[in-house]
Amino acid sequence: MNRVCSERKMLGMTQQELAEEIDVNKSTIARWESGGNISQEKIIAMRKLFGCDIDWLLGITDDRLTV
């Protein structure tokens, strides 16, 4: 499970709810959760929503820092 998926589930959100929150299609969330590329704008939106560090969300670091 990737980090977008785990953060979404930790908040108790469905893919559809996350999609609505950051203004994308549900299929976009599914693609991201399967390893697809995420735009910088949407990474920032998810960082704010999830309250976590961008580097952690992208898998660059293993330290989940809160923001």
NORMOWO-V779170 format. One record per run of one state. SS is the DSSP state (~ for helix, > for strand, _ for the rest). FROM is the first residue (numbers start at 1). TO is the last residue. If there is no record, write none. Layout:
SS|FROM|TO / SS|FROM|TO
//
This chain:
_|1|2 / ~|3|10 / _|11|14 / ~|15|22 / _|23|25 / ~|26|33 / _|34|39 / ~|40|50 / _|51|51 / >|52|52 / _|53|53 / ~|54|57 / _|58|65 / >|66|66 / _|67|67
//
